[in-house]
Each structure stands twice: as C-alpha cells, then as structure tokens.
C-alpha cells in the first residue's frame, strides 16, 4: 500500500479525498480535501472516480481510509493512503 504523510501532500499530486462522516469533516479537515463519505465512495466508485487520475485517501483514525485504499486498488484505481500528521 502506497502511503504518505498529510504534510507531504501537494494539490498538484492528485485529488485528496477525506472519507470521514460529513459532520466530522465540517468540524475539521484539510483545506485541499474533498469529502466523500466512506460508504458512498465504495458504493459509487465507478461514478465518482476516474481510473486515469491519482487519489489520496484519508480519514481521522485511518481505519476506513486504509480499507478504502485496499478496495479501490483492487478495482484498479491509483490510490495512496494518507497518514494524519
């Protein structure tokens, strides 16, 4: 699994997706991130994502982000797990 720390992310690298719940996202989030809740992302990945783009996946504790990266990698997406810093 490809990983980087949050402070290493640069918006030119790709799209940063925060998979935490929208309420938690509103309270605190990386300003470069977009919020796509974990369940919504996995159920609609074929509509929401493009296999020609790079995605960086994060959440508060990392559990859902790690699972999402594993699953999306299996489906052929270029995804990297982002560790909260």
N, C-alpha and C positions, 0 to 999 in steps of 0.2 A: 504494500500500500504506500503510495507516494504521500509524503507529509511535509508541511512547512509550518512555521510559527506564524501567528496572526500578524506580528510586527514585520514579517518579511514580505507580506502580500503587497503587491502593487497593482492598481487597477488595469495597467497595461498587460498584465499577465493573463487575465481572463475574467470570468464572472464569479463573484463571491456570493454564495448562497448561504443564508443562515436558516437552518431548518427548525429553529425553536418555535414554540407557540407564539402567535401574533401578539398576545398580551405581553409576554416576556420580551418580545422584540421591541415593542413600543417603549418599554422601560429602559432598555439598554441594548445598543447594537453598534456594530462597526459602521461608520458613515459610508463606506464603499459597498456595503452589502445590500442585497435584496432579500426579502423574507418569503420563503416558500416553505410552509409547514411540512414536516417530515412525511406524514401520511399523504398529503396532496401531491408532493413531489414524486413519491414512488408510484402512486396510482395513476399519475398523468405524465410520467416522464417523456413518453413519446410525443406529447403535445407541447410540453413546456421546455424541453431541451433539444439541442441540435448536436448531433454527433460530430460536427465539424468545429465545435467550439470547446474551449477549456473551462472547466468549472472547479471551483474551490468551495468545499463544503465545511461548514462549521456549526456549532451549537454551544450552549453553555457548558455542559459537562463532557461533551464529546461522544457519548454513547450512541445517540441517534445519528450523528454525523458519520461516525465510523461505519455503522450499519449501512447508511445510505451510500457511502463510497464503495463499499464491497458490492452492494447490489447493482449500482449504476456501472461499476467497472465490468461486472459480469454481462451487462447489456451492451457493452461496447463504448461507453462514454469515457472521455478523458477527464478524470476527476482526481482531485487531490484533497486529502484530509487536512484541515487547518486546525492546529492546536491553539487554544486560547492562551494568550500571553498576559 
